[in-house]
Amino acid sequence: MNAKKAETGPLPGSDSQLAKEGAKLSVLTMASRILGLVRERTRGGLMGTGMLADAFTVAFNVPNLFRRLFAEGSMSAAFIPTVKLYLSEKEKEETEDFLSATFTALSVTVAFVCAVGIAASPLLTGLFRSEPQETALLMRIMFPFLALVSLAAFFQGILNSFGIFSPSGFAPILFNLSFIFVPVFIAPLCANPARAMAIGVLAGGLLQALCQLPWLVRLGLRFRFVSPLKAFANPGMRRVMALIAPTILGMAAYELNGLVSTSLATLSGVGAATALSFSIRLQELVLGVFVVSVGTVMLPELSGIAGKKDWLLYKERLGIALEVIVLITIPLTVLSILERNNIVILVYKTREFGDASVKLTAGAFLFHMTGLPFIGLNRILAPAFYSRSDAKTPAWAGIAAVIVNIILAIAMQSSMGAKGIALALSLASAFNCAILLWRLVRAGIDGMAHKVLSILLYMLKLLLFSCIAALPVMLIQARLSMFAASVSSKLLGHGLAFFVSSLIYAIIEIGLLFISKDPAGAWLLRSFAKKRSRQSV
C-alpha cells in the first residue's frame, strides 16, 4: 500500500491544508520570536554579560554548531525531498525501511559526536578565553541537547513532508518556555544560574522532540532502530548522504565563521561574546519579522516562473522583491542605529544586565545593523538562484564571504573589540550580496543589468530619505534621553522616548515616499489592501 494513499483527509501538499498550516505556522512563529526575546531577557537578567555569561555562551555555541549541521540543514536540504519522493513513488514498507535507516544513521552519528564532544570538552574550551572549568562543565551538560534536537528535526522532517507544519512552530515555543521557566525555578538548587540555564536547554530539547510524537502516531508510519550497516546501505539513505554533502560543506563554513567570531570575542574582554550574542538575537528578530517571509513566498513563485522560462516576468518579480526588501531594511537600519540604546534597554536591561551590559550590546548592535540591508537582500537573492536550479552559486558565494569575514574579524578585533567583529560580519554580508548581484547580471537574462542598477540607485534614494528623516530625531534625542532618565519607570521612560522618535521618523519617511510616488511602497500598500479585503470576505 502506498504511504501517501494510506492517509485520510487532505493529501500532503494540498492547497487547503497548506494554506491552513501556513497560517498556523505564521502565528506560532511570531509567538516564538516574542518568547525568544523574553528568553534572552531572562538570560540577561540572571547573568548579565559577566564571566559566567561568557562561559554559558561559549558552552552553548559548540553543541549548537553541530545542531545546525545535523538537524536543521540536513533535514531541510536532503531528508525532506527524499521522504516526499518515497511517499509519491514507493510502497509503505519501503518508506518505513528508509525512515528506519535514517533514524538509525542519525542516532549513531549524533551519539558518536555527543560522546566525543563530552569527552573533549576541556580541550574545546581551550579555543576560547573563558573560565575553563565552568565552560567545560556547561558544555558537557548541554552536548546531549544535540541528540534531542536532532531527533526533533527528524520528526519535523517527516511531518513537513506530509504538509504538517504546526508542530514546527510549536516546538520552538516549548523550547523558549523551558529556557525561561526552568532556570528560574531550579536556580536556587544549582551552584550558579548558568548551570540552571544549561538544564533548561536540555529540557527544552526534550520537549521539542516529545511534542511532535502525537502527530507522528496519527500518520501511522513505523520506524525502528536497525543494524547500522543495513541503515547506511539503504538506497534512500545513500541518496540523503549524496544530497547532504554540499549542504554540510556550506553550513560548516558558516558555522566555523561563528565559532571563530566567538573565539575572537572572548579575546576582547569579559562580556564581549555574550554582547554579540544578544545583538545578533535582536537583528534576527528584525529579519524574522520583516524579511524572511518575503523570501519564503518568493521562492515557489520564482521557481514556477523559471520553470516556464518566462524571464521577463522573472526579472520583474525578483525586482519587486528586492525593492521591497530595500524599502523595509534601510529605514529600519537607520532607525535602529539611532535608537540602539533605547532598544537594548527596553529588551534586555534588568537585574544583572546593567549599564555596562547595555553599552557593550548597543555597540555591537550598531555595527550588526549596518549589514541588515545586505543580509535581507541575500535572503532573496539565494532563493532566486535556487529557483533556477543553481545551488552552487549561493554556496561558493557564502564560503567566500565567510573567508572575508574571518580575515576582517581577525584584523579589526584587536582595535575595535566586539564592534570590529560585528562590523566584519556586516562587511562580509555586503561582499556576499555583491557576488550574487554580479552573478545575477552575468546570468544572461535580458534587462537584468539595468534592473540591478536601478536597485542600487533605489538603495541610495532610500538612504537619503532615511537620513533626512533622522535629522529631527537627532535634534530632540538629547531631550528625550533626559526625559527617559527622569521617569521613575525606566521601561515607561525609554519606551515613550522610543515611541516618539519612531513616530517622527516614520511620518517623515512615509511622507517622502508619498511625495516621490515610490513604486515599491505603492506595491506594498496594494498587497496589504488585497490581504485585508480577502480577510473581510
TISEVO-192089 format. One line per 8 residues: number of its first residue (from 1); their letters; for each residue x, y, z of C-alpha. Coordinates in nm, 2 decimals. Each point is the difference from the previous one (the first is absolute). Example, Ala and Ser with C-alpha at 12.3 -4.5 7.8 and 13.67 -1.06 7.14 Angstrom:
2
1	AS	1.23 -0.45 0.78 | 0.14 0.34 -0.07 .
***
This chain:
537
1	MNAKKAET	0.00 0.00 0.00 | 0.14 0.34 -0.09 | 0.06 0.22 0.31 | -0.14 0.30 -0.16 | -0.33 -0.17 -0.10 | -0.03 -0.14 0.35 | -0.06 0.35 0.14 | -0.34 0.13 0.08 .
9	GPLPGSDS	-0.12 0.36 -0.04 | 0.19 0.25 -0.21 | 0.29 -0.14 -0.20 | 0.35 0.12 0.10 | 0.06 0.32 -0.18 | -0.36 0.07 -0.10 | -0.09 0.37 -0.02 | -0.26 -0.01 0.28 .
17	QLAKEGAK	0.23 -0.17 0.24 | 0.31 0.21 -0.08 | -0.20 0.33 0.03 | -0.13 -0.11 0.34 | 0.33 -0.13 0.12 | 0.18 0.31 -0.13 | -0.23 0.23 0.19 | 0.06 -0.19 0.32 .
25	LSVLTMAS	0.37 0.00 -0.05 | 0.01 0.38 -0.05 | -0.18 0.05 0.33 | 0.22 -0.25 0.19 | 0.32 0.14 -0.15 | -0.09 0.35 0.12 | -0.07 -0.14 0.34 | 0.33 -0.18 0.00 .
33	RILGLVRE	0.18 0.32 -0.10 | -0.15 0.19 0.29 | 0.08 -0.27 0.24 | 0.35 -0.01 -0.13 | 0.04 0.36 0.11 | -0.14 -0.09 0.34 | 0.24 -0.29 0.02 | 0.30 0.23 -0.07 .
41	RTRGGLMG	-0.13 0.25 0.25 | -0.02 -0.27 0.26 | 0.35 -0.11 -0.09 | 0.13 0.36 0.03 | -0.18 0.05 0.33 | 0.15 -0.31 0.15 | 0.36 0.04 -0.12 | 0.04 0.34 -0.17 .
49	TGMLADAF	0.32 0.01 -0.22 | 0.25 -0.12 0.26 | 0.24 -0.29 0.00 | -0.27 -0.25 0.09 | -0.21 0.12 -0.30 | 0.30 -0.04 -0.23 | 0.06 -0.35 0.12 | -0.37 -0.09 -0.08 .
57	TVAFNVPN	0.02 0.17 -0.34 | 0.31 -0.20 -0.10 | -0.13 -0.32 0.15 | -0.33 0.03 -0.19 | 0.15 0.11 -0.33 | 0.20 -0.32 -0.05 | -0.28 -0.26 0.01 | -0.22 0.25 -0.17 .
65	LFRRLFAE	0.24 0.00 -0.29 | -0.04 -0.37 -0.05 | -0.38 0.03 0.04 | -0.01 0.22 -0.31 | 0.21 -0.25 -0.19 | -0.18 -0.32 0.09 | -0.35 0.14 0.06 | -0.12 0.31 -0.18 .
73	GSMSAAFI	0.22 -0.02 -0.31 | -0.02 -0.37 -0.07 | -0.38 -0.03 0.06 | -0.09 0.28 -0.22 | 0.24 -0.05 -0.29 | 0.03 -0.38 -0.03 | -0.25 -0.19 0.22 | -0.33 0.17 -0.09 .
81	PTVKLYLS	0.04 -0.03 -0.38 | 0.09 -0.37 0.04 | -0.30 -0.07 0.22 | -0.23 0.18 -0.24 | 0.14 -0.22 -0.28 | -0.07 -0.32 0.20 | -0.35 0.12 0.08 | -0.08 0.06 -0.37 .
89	EKEKEETE	0.18 -0.30 -0.16 | 0.07 -0.27 0.25 | -0.21 -0.25 0.20 | -0.06 0.06 0.37 | 0.24 -0.28 0.11 | 0.28 0.15 -0.20 | -0.07 0.34 0.15 | 0.01 -0.14 0.35 .
97	DFLSATFT	0.33 -0.17 -0.08 | 0.14 0.33 -0.11 | -0.12 0.18 0.31 | 0.15 -0.28 0.22 | 0.33 0.03 -0.19 | 0.00 0.38 0.05 | -0.09 -0.02 0.36 | 0.28 -0.25 0.06 .
105	ALSVTVAF	0.26 0.19 -0.19 | -0.09 0.32 0.17 | 0.00 -0.16 0.34 | 0.34 -0.17 -0.04 | 0.16 0.31 -0.15 | -0.13 0.24 0.26 | 0.07 -0.23 0.29 | 0.36 -0.03 -0.11 .
113	VCAVGIAA	0.03 0.38 -0.03 | -0.15 0.05 0.34 | 0.23 -0.25 0.16 | 0.31 0.16 -0.16 | -0.13 0.35 0.09 | -0.05 -0.09 0.36 | 0.34 -0.16 0.03 | 0.18 0.28 -0.19 .
121	SPLLTGLF	-0.18 0.29 0.18 | 0.32 0.10 0.20 | 0.19 0.01 -0.33 | -0.27 0.20 -0.18 | -0.01 0.26 0.27 | 0.37 0.07 -0.08 | -0.12 0.17 -0.33 | -0.16 0.27 0.21 .
129	RSEPQETA	0.11 0.24 0.27 | -0.27 -0.08 0.26 | 0.00 -0.16 0.34 | 0.12 -0.35 -0.10 | -0.14 -0.22 0.27 | -0.35 0.15 0.00 | -0.01 0.02 -0.38 | 0.09 -0.37 -0.03 .
137	LLMRIMFP	-0.26 -0.11 0.25 | -0.27 0.20 -0.17 | 0.10 -0.14 -0.34 | -0.02 -0.35 0.14 | -0.35 0.07 0.14 | -0.12 0.14 -0.33 | 0.15 -0.24 -0.26 | -0.29 -0.25 0.03 .
145	FLALVSLA	-0.22 0.29 -0.12 | 0.15 -0.08 -0.35 | -0.15 -0.35 0.01 | -0.35 0.12 0.12 | -0.03 0.28 -0.25 | 0.13 -0.23 -0.29 | -0.28 -0.24 0.09 | -0.25 0.29 0.00 .
153	AFFQGILN	0.13 0.11 -0.34 | -0.05 -0.36 -0.13 | -0.36 0.00 0.12 | -0.05 0.35 -0.15 | 0.13 -0.12 -0.33 | -0.25 -0.28 -0.02 | -0.29 0.23 0.10 | 0.10 0.27 -0.24 .
161	SFGIFSPS	0.01 -0.25 -0.28 | -0.37 -0.07 0.07 | -0.08 0.37 -0.01 | -0.03 0.02 0.38 | 0.18 0.31 0.12 | -0.17 0.10 0.33 | 0.24 -0.21 0.22 | 0.29 0.18 -0.17 .
169	GFAPILFN	-0.12 0.32 0.14 | -0.12 -0.14 0.34 | 0.33 -0.18 0.08 | 0.21 0.32 0.02 | -0.26 0.15 0.23 | 0.04 -0.28 0.24 | 0.38 0.03 -0.01 | -0.03 0.37 0.08 .
177	LSFIFVPV	-0.24 -0.06 0.28 | 0.23 -0.26 0.15 | 0.30 0.24 -0.04 | -0.20 0.27 0.18 | -0.17 -0.19 0.29 | 0.23 -0.30 0.08 | 0.30 0.22 0.10 | -0.22 0.22 0.21 .
185	FIAPLCAN	-0.14 -0.29 0.20 | 0.32 -0.21 0.04 | 0.25 0.28 0.04 | -0.01 -0.02 0.38 | 0.09 -0.37 -0.03 | 0.30 0.06 -0.22 | 0.35 0.13 0.07 | -0.06 0.29 -0.24 .
193	PARAMAIG	-0.25 0.13 -0.25 | 0.20 -0.12 -0.30 | -0.05 -0.36 0.10 | -0.37 0.05 0.05 | -0.02 0.14 -0.35 | 0.19 -0.29 -0.14 | -0.25 -0.24 0.15 | -0.28 0.22 -0.15 .
201	VLAGGLLQ	0.16 -0.05 -0.34 | -0.01 -0.38 0.05 | -0.36 0.01 0.11 | -0.09 0.22 -0.30 | 0.16 -0.24 -0.24 | -0.19 -0.29 0.15 | -0.33 0.18 -0.03 | 0.07 0.09 -0.37 .
209	ALCQLPWL	0.02 -0.37 -0.08 | -0.29 -0.12 0.22 | -0.25 0.25 -0.11 | 0.01 -0.13 -0.36 | -0.07 -0.36 0.09 | -0.38 0.02 0.00 | 0.00 0.12 -0.37 | 0.24 -0.28 -0.09 .
217	VRLGLRFR	-0.22 -0.26 0.16 | -0.30 0.13 -0.20 | 0.19 -0.05 -0.33 | 0.03 -0.38 0.07 | 0.35 -0.03 -0.12 | 0.24 -0.22 0.19 | 0.38 0.02 0.03 | 0.25 -0.18 0.22 .
225	FVSPLKAF	0.37 -0.04 0.08 | 0.16 -0.23 -0.25 | 0.36 -0.13 -0.06 | 0.22 0.30 -0.08 | 0.15 -0.19 -0.30 | -0.35 -0.05 -0.13 | -0.09 0.36 0.06 | 0.29 0.15 -0.19 .
233	ANPGMRRV	-0.06 -0.25 -0.29 | -0.36 0.11 -0.04 | -0.05 0.17 -0.35 | -0.19 0.29 0.15 | 0.26 0.05 0.26 | 0.27 0.01 -0.27 | -0.20 0.26 -0.18 | -0.03 0.21 0.31 .
241	MALIAPTI	0.38 -0.02 0.06 | 0.06 0.10 -0.36 | -0.23 0.30 0.03 | 0.13 0.10 0.35 | 0.37 0.02 -0.09 | 0.00 0.34 -0.17 | -0.25 0.14 0.25 | 0.22 -0.10 0.30 .
249	LGMAAYEL	0.31 0.15 -0.18 | -0.17 0.33 -0.04 | -0.15 0.00 0.35 | 0.33 -0.12 0.16 | 0.17 0.31 -0.15 | -0.28 0.22 0.14 | 0.01 -0.16 0.34 | 0.38 0.01 0.01 .
257	NGLVSTSL	-0.04 0.37 -0.05 | -0.22 0.03 0.30 | 0.25 -0.21 0.21 | 0.29 0.22 -0.10 | -0.20 0.32 0.08 | -0.09 -0.14 0.34 | 0.36 -0.09 0.07 | 0.12 0.34 -0.11 .
265	ATLSGVGA	-0.26 0.17 0.22 | 0.12 -0.18 0.31 | 0.34 0.17 -0.07 | -0.17 0.34 0.00 | -0.08 0.00 0.37 | -0.26 -0.13 0.24 | -0.36 0.03 -0.14 | 0.10 0.05 -0.37 .
273	ATALSFSI	-0.11 -0.34 -0.11 | -0.33 0.02 0.18 | -0.07 0.35 -0.12 | 0.05 -0.12 -0.36 | -0.25 -0.28 0.07 | -0.26 0.24 0.13 | 0.05 0.24 -0.29 | -0.03 -0.27 -0.26 .
281	RLQELVLG	-0.33 -0.11 0.16 | -0.14 0.35 -0.05 | 0.11 0.00 -0.36 | -0.15 -0.34 -0.06 | -0.33 0.12 0.14 | -0.02 0.28 -0.25 | 0.09 -0.25 -0.28 | -0.25 -0.25 0.11 .
289	VFVVSVGT	-0.29 0.25 0.03 | 0.06 0.21 -0.31 | 0.23 -0.19 -0.24 | -0.01 -0.38 0.01 | -0.37 -0.02 -0.09 | 0.06 0.19 -0.33 | 0.27 -0.26 -0.10 | -0.22 -0.29 0.10 .
297	VMLPELSG	-0.28 0.13 -0.22 | 0.22 0.09 -0.30 | 0.18 -0.34 -0.03 | -0.30 -0.21 -0.13 | -0.12 0.29 -0.22 | 0.34 0.05 -0.16 | 0.05 -0.37 -0.04 | -0.33 -0.02 -0.19 .
305	IAGKKDWL	0.09 0.29 -0.22 | 0.35 -0.14 -0.07 | -0.15 -0.34 -0.09 | -0.20 0.18 -0.27 | 0.31 0.19 -0.11 | -0.19 0.33 0.02 | 0.31 0.20 0.07 | -0.17 0.34 -0.05 .
313	LYKERLGI	-0.25 -0.08 0.28 | 0.28 -0.16 0.21 | 0.20 0.33 -0.02 | -0.30 0.21 0.09 | -0.11 -0.22 0.30 | 0.36 -0.02 0.13 | 0.04 0.37 -0.04 | -0.32 0.07 0.20 .
321	ALEVIVLI	0.12 -0.23 0.28 | 0.34 0.16 0.02 | -0.15 0.35 0.00 | -0.24 -0.10 0.28 | 0.29 -0.14 0.21 | 0.20 0.33 -0.05 | -0.31 0.20 0.09 | -0.03 -0.19 0.32 .
329	TIPLTVLS	0.36 -0.04 0.11 | 0.16 0.33 -0.07 | -0.25 0.21 0.21 | 0.01 -0.26 0.27 | 0.38 0.00 0.00 | 0.03 0.38 0.04 | -0.27 0.01 0.28 | 0.16 -0.30 0.18 .
337	ILERNNIV	0.34 0.17 0.00 | -0.16 0.33 0.13 | -0.20 -0.18 0.27 | 0.25 -0.28 0.09 | 0.03 0.09 0.36 | -0.38 0.03 0.06 | -0.05 -0.33 -0.18 | 0.26 -0.19 0.20 .
345	ILVYKTRE	-0.13 0.15 0.33 | -0.36 -0.09 -0.08 | 0.07 -0.35 -0.10 | 0.28 -0.11 0.23 | 0.07 0.24 0.29 | -0.10 -0.17 0.33 | 0.18 -0.12 0.32 | 0.35 -0.12 -0.11 .
353	FGDASVKL	-0.03 0.16 -0.34 | 0.11 0.36 0.10 | 0.14 0.30 -0.17 | 0.33 -0.16 -0.09 | -0.18 -0.29 -0.17 | -0.22 0.25 -0.18 | 0.30 0.19 -0.13 | 0.17 -0.32 -0.12 .
361	TAGAFLFH	-0.31 -0.14 -0.18 | -0.10 0.34 -0.15 | 0.35 0.04 -0.14 | -0.01 -0.34 -0.17 | -0.37 0.06 -0.12 | 0.11 0.32 -0.18 | 0.24 -0.19 -0.22 | -0.22 -0.31 -0.04 .
369	MTGLPFIG	-0.29 0.22 -0.13 | 0.22 0.16 -0.27 | -0.01 -0.33 -0.17 | -0.37 -0.05 0.02 | -0.09 0.11 -0.36 | 0.27 -0.23 -0.15 | -0.11 -0.30 0.22 | -0.36 0.07 -0.11 .
377	LNRILAPA	0.09 0.02 -0.37 | 0.20 -0.33 0.04 | -0.32 -0.17 0.13 | -0.17 0.09 -0.33 | 0.30 -0.05 -0.24 | 0.08 -0.35 0.12 | -0.36 -0.13 -0.07 | 0.02 0.18 -0.34 .
385	FYSRSDAK	0.29 -0.23 -0.09 | -0.16 -0.31 0.16 | -0.31 0.06 -0.22 | 0.22 -0.04 -0.30 | 0.15 -0.33 0.14 | 0.32 0.17 0.08 | 0.11 -0.08 0.35 | 0.37 0.03 -0.07 .
393	TPAWAGIA	0.02 0.38 -0.04 | -0.15 0.08 0.35 | 0.22 -0.27 0.15 | 0.33 0.13 -0.13 | -0.10 0.36 0.05 | -0.08 -0.09 0.37 | 0.33 -0.17 0.05 | 0.19 0.29 -0.16 .
401	AVIVNIIL	-0.19 0.24 0.24 | 0.10 -0.22 0.30 | 0.37 0.02 -0.09 | -0.03 0.38 -0.03 | -0.19 0.02 0.33 | 0.27 -0.20 0.18 | 0.28 0.21 -0.15 | -0.17 0.33 0.09 .
409	AIAMQSSM	-0.10 -0.12 0.35 | 0.36 -0.09 0.08 | 0.12 0.33 -0.14 | -0.25 0.22 0.18 | -0.04 -0.18 0.33 | 0.32 0.13 0.16 | -0.09 0.37 -0.06 | -0.38 -0.01 0.02 .
417	GAKGIALA	-0.08 -0.30 0.21 | -0.35 -0.14 -0.03 | -0.10 0.29 -0.22 | 0.26 -0.10 -0.25 | -0.13 -0.36 -0.01 | -0.35 0.13 -0.06 | 0.12 0.24 -0.28 | 0.19 -0.29 -0.16 .
425	LSLASAFN	-0.32 -0.20 -0.03 | -0.18 0.29 -0.16 | 0.27 0.06 -0.25 | 0.01 -0.37 -0.08 | -0.37 0.01 -0.06 | 0.04 0.29 -0.24 | 0.27 -0.20 -0.18 | -0.23 -0.30 -0.03 .
433	CAILLWRL	-0.27 0.23 -0.14 | 0.23 0.15 -0.25 | 0.11 -0.34 -0.13 | -0.37 -0.12 -0.04 | -0.10 0.33 -0.18 | 0.30 -0.04 -0.23 | -0.09 -0.36 -0.08 | -0.36 0.11 -0.06 .
441	VRAGIDGM	0.12 0.26 -0.25 | 0.21 -0.27 -0.17 | -0.29 -0.25 -0.02 | -0.09 0.11 -0.35 | -0.35 0.12 0.09 | -0.10 0.29 -0.23 | -0.02 0.33 0.19 | 0.13 -0.14 0.33 .
449	AHKVLSIL	0.30 0.23 0.01 | -0.22 0.30 -0.03 | -0.23 -0.14 0.27 | 0.30 -0.05 0.24 | 0.12 0.35 -0.07 | -0.35 0.14 0.08 | 0.00 -0.19 0.33 | 0.34 0.15 0.10 .
457	LYMLKLLL	-0.13 0.35 -0.08 | -0.31 -0.07 0.20 | 0.21 -0.09 0.30 | 0.18 0.34 -0.02 | -0.34 0.17 -0.03 | -0.14 -0.17 0.31 | 0.32 0.07 0.19 | -0.03 0.37 -0.08 .
465	FSCIAALP	-0.37 -0.01 0.11 | 0.09 -0.18 0.32 | 0.28 0.25 0.08 | -0.25 0.29 -0.05 | -0.25 -0.17 0.23 | 0.27 -0.06 0.26 | 0.11 0.37 0.03 | -0.30 0.12 0.21 .
473	VMLIQARL	0.03 -0.31 0.22 | 0.37 0.07 0.06 | -0.09 0.36 0.10 | -0.24 -0.11 0.27 | 0.18 -0.31 0.11 | 0.19 0.17 0.29 | -0.33 0.13 0.14 | -0.17 -0.33 -0.03 .
481	SMFAASVS	0.29 -0.17 0.18 | -0.02 0.25 0.28 | -0.38 -0.07 0.02 | 0.06 -0.38 0.01 | 0.26 0.04 0.28 | -0.24 0.21 0.21 | -0.29 -0.25 -0.01 | 0.00 -0.24 0.29 .
489	SKLLGHGL	-0.11 -0.29 -0.22 | 0.29 -0.06 -0.24 | -0.23 -0.21 -0.22 | -0.25 0.27 -0.03 | 0.26 0.28 -0.05 | 0.20 -0.17 -0.27 | -0.31 -0.14 -0.16 | -0.15 0.34 -0.04 .
497	AFFVSSLI	0.33 0.14 -0.13 | 0.02 -0.28 -0.26 | -0.37 0.04 -0.10 | 0.04 0.38 -0.06 | 0.32 -0.04 -0.19 | -0.15 -0.28 -0.21 | -0.32 0.19 -0.07 | 0.18 0.31 -0.12 .
505	YAIIEIGL	0.24 -0.20 -0.21 | -0.28 -0.21 -0.16 | -0.22 0.30 -0.08 | 0.29 0.18 -0.19 | 0.11 -0.33 -0.17 | -0.35 -0.08 -0.12 | -0.06 0.36 -0.10 | 0.31 0.00 -0.22 .
513	LFISKDPA	-0.10 -0.34 -0.16 | -0.35 0.14 -0.07 | 0.13 0.32 -0.15 | 0.24 -0.19 -0.23 | -0.27 -0.25 -0.09 | 0.22 -0.29 0.09 | -0.11 -0.31 -0.20 | 0.12 -0.26 0.26 .
521	GAWLLRSF	-0.20 0.18 0.27 | -0.31 0.01 -0.22 | 0.04 -0.38 -0.07 | 0.02 -0.07 0.37 | -0.32 0.21 0.06 | -0.18 -0.18 -0.28 | 0.11 -0.34 0.14 | -0.12 0.09 0.35 .
529	AKKRSRQS	-0.33 0.13 -0.13 | -0.06 -0.32 -0.19 | 0.08 -0.21 0.31 | -0.24 0.20 0.21 | -0.27 -0.03 -0.26 | 0.04 -0.38 -0.02 | -0.02 -0.02 0.38 | -0.32 0.20 0.01 .
537	V	-0.17 -0.22 -0.26 .
***
